[in-house]
Amino acid sequence: MQEIDNFPDSFWLEHGGQIRNIREVLETPKTRVGEGILKSFIDNPVFVVYTRLRPTFSSLVAVVEYDEISKLEDKKYFSEPVNQRMVLRAVGLLIEDEIKCPYPEEGKKKYDDYRRFFEGTLSRFAQLDKQIQAGRKPPYFVNSLVIVVCQETKKLKGVENFGLNMEKIRGKIADYLPQLAQINYGSILSGIKNQLETCLVDQTQDKK
């Protein structure tokens, strides 16, 4: 997998393995409700035309799932700056892998069709990374991540009114998690948590 040039090499050298693991964990939603949410907006004409955006938005649903799990468990997965910076790179890496993957000759869309989204998103991720590194964490990191991707999606040709109802998405996931916690004595939810927790730094470092 290619490393994203916008980000400092030193961070990749220190956390590259974790970043790649997070990228894999965040590829798909982890709950039945999350899968349903993804399907509901993947049917949007934007994703029918720009099919290479689908994995990006799949990862965003997964991030929101983990954010809601963190609230339920008081784990604060994404309040630690190092974790925020790793998640930015993980999602950026997923975007790069998908957009730069070779295009079939018969494909209707080519790299140039995605260029504005690709370059704009990674540029803003890099800006957000510098902000976090400088000690100015966004108050709602996950929402900031989603907003960047949605705003850059609207820059694609033919895309105008586009966005995600984060309150509705969060509400559906939050309502389902207590039910999931009761299934198989909580083993399924524990398994989901463990997938991400093994990739992160200790969340107790930052309690803000």
C-alpha positions in Angstrom: 0.0 0.0 0.0 1.2 3.5 -0.8 1.9 6.0 1.9 0.2 9.3 1.6 2.7 12.0 0.8 0.9 14.7 2.6 1.7 13.2 6.0 5.1 13.3 7.8 7.2 10.2 7.3 8.2 10.1 11.0 4.6 9.4 12.1 4.4 6.6 9.4 7.7 5.1 10.6 6.4 5.0 14.2 2.8 4.0 13.6 2.6 2.5 10.1 1.6 -1.0 11.3 -1.2 0.3 13.4 -2.4 2.6 10.7 -2.7 -0.3 8.2 -4.4 -2.4 10.8 -6.9 0.4 11.5 -7.5 0.7 7.8 -8.5 -2.9 7.6 -10.7 -2.7 10.7 -12.5 0.3 9.3 -13.2 -1.2 5.9 -16.8 -2.2 6.6 -19.5 -1.6 9.2 -19.4 -4.0 12.1 -23.1 -4.2 13.1 -26.3 -5.2 11.4 -27.6 -1.6 11.8 -24.4 -0.2 10.3 -24.7 -2.4 7.3 -28.3 -1.2 6.8 -27.3 2.4 7.1 -24.6 1.9 4.5 -27.0 0.2 2.1 -29.5 3.0 2.5 -27.2 5.6 1.1 -25.1 3.5 -1.2 -28.2 3.3 -3.3 -27.9 7.1 -3.8 -27.2 8.1 -7.5 -23.9 9.6 -6.4 -22.5 6.2 -5.5 -24.1 4.6 -8.6 -22.1 6.9 -10.8 -19.0 7.3 -8.6 -18.6 3.7 -7.5 -15.1 4.1 -6.0 -16.6 6.3 -3.2 -18.4 3.4 -1.7 -15.5 2.0 0.4 -14.8 5.5 1.7 -18.3 5.9 3.0 -18.3 2.3 4.3 -15.4 3.2 6.5 -17.1 6.4 7.7 -20.0 4.2 9.0 -17.5 2.0 10.8 -15.9 5.0 12.4 -19.2 6.3 13.6 -20.1 2.8 15.0 -16.9 2.8 17.0 -17.5 6.4 18.2 -20.9 5.4 19.5 -19.4 2.2 21.1 -16.8 4.5 22.8 -19.6 6.6 24.3 -21.4 3.5 25.5 -18.2 2.1 27.1 -16.7 5.4 28.1 -13.5 4.5 26.2 -13.0 7.7 24.3 -11.4 6.0 21.4 -10.9 9.1 19.3 -10.1 11.8 21.8 -6.5 10.8 22.0 -4.5 12.9 19.4 -2.4 10.0 18.3 -5.5 7.9 17.6 -7.0 10.8 15.7 -3.9 11.2 13.5 -3.8 7.4 12.9 -7.5 7.3 11.9 -7.0 10.2 9.5 -4.2 8.3 7.8 -6.1 5.0 7.8 -9.1 6.5 6.1 -6.8 8.5 3.7 -4.9 5.3 2.9 -8.2 3.5 2.1 -9.2 6.4 -0.2 -5.9 6.3 -1.9 -6.0 2.6 -2.4 -9.4 2.8 -4.0 -9.1 5.9 -6.1 -5.6 5.0 -7.5 -6.4 1.3 -8.1 -6.0 0.6 -11.9 -9.1 1.4 -13.9 -10.4 -1.1 -16.4 -10.4 0.0 -20.0 -14.2 -0.4 -20.3 -14.8 1.6 -17.1 -16.9 4.8 -17.5 -15.1 6.7 -14.8 -11.3 7.3 -14.7 -8.9 8.8 -12.1 -9.4 12.3 -13.5 -13.1 12.0 -12.6 -12.2 11.5 -8.9 -9.1 13.8 -8.8 -10.8 16.8 -7.1 -12.3 14.6 -4.4 -9.1 12.7 -3.9 -6.7 15.7 -3.8 -9.1 17.9 -1.8 -9.9 15.3 0.8 -6.2 14.3 1.4 -5.2 18.0 1.5 -7.8 18.7 4.2 -6.9 15.6 6.1 -3.3 16.9 6.2 -4.5 20.3 7.4 -6.5 18.6 10.1 -3.5 16.5 11.1 -1.3 19.6 11.5 -4.0 21.2 13.6 -4.2 18.1 15.9 -0.4 17.9 16.1 -0.3 21.6 17.1 -2.7 20.8 20.0 -5.9 22.2 18.5 -8.0 19.1 18.4 -11.4 19.4 16.7 -14.2 19.3 19.4 -16.0 16.5 17.4 -13.3 14.7 15.5 -15.5 12.0 13.9 -18.0 14.6 12.7 -15.2 16.7 11.3 -13.9 13.7 9.4 -17.3 13.0 7.9 -17.9 16.7 7.0 -14.6 16.9 5.1 -15.5 13.8 3.0 -19.0 15.0 2.3 -17.9 18.5 1.3 -15.3 17.2 -1.0 -17.8 14.8 -2.6 -19.9 17.7 -3.6 -17.0 19.0 -5.7 -17.4 16.0 -8.1 -19.0 16.8 -11.5 -22.7 16.4 -11.3 -22.9 16.2 -7.5 -24.7 19.1 -5.8 -27.0 18.4 -2.8 -25.2 15.7 -0.9 -24.6 15.0 2.8 -25.2 12.6 5.6 -27.6 13.0 8.5 -25.2 12.3 11.2 -27.7 12.8 14.0 -30.0 10.1 12.5 -27.1 7.8 11.8 -25.7 8.1 15.3 -29.2 7.6 16.7 -29.8 4.4 14.9 -26.4 2.9 16.0 -26.7 4.1 19.6 -30.2 2.6 19.9 -29.0 -0.7 18.7 -25.8 -1.1 20.8 -27.5 -2.0 24.1 -29.4 -4.8 22.3 -26.1 -6.0 20.7 -24.5 -6.0 24.2 -27.1 -8.6 25.3 -26.4 -11.0 22.4 -24.2 -14.0 23.4 -23.5 -12.4 26.7 -21.9 -9.4 25.0 -19.3 -11.5 23.2 -20.1 -10.0 19.8 -19.8 -6.4 21.0 -16.6 -7.3 22.8 -15.2 -8.8 19.6 -16.0 -5.7 17.7 -14.3 -3.5 20.3 -11.2 -5.7 20.4 -10.6 -5.4 16.7 -10.0 -1.6 17.0 -8.6 -1.4 20.6 -5.6 -3.6 19.6 -4.6 -0.9 17.0 -4.9 2.2 19.3 -2.8 3.8 21.9 -4.1 3.8 25.5 -7.2 5.9 25.6 -6.7 6.8 29.3 -3.9 9.2 28.2 -6.6 11.8 27.3 -9.8 12.2 29.3 -11.0 15.5 27.7 
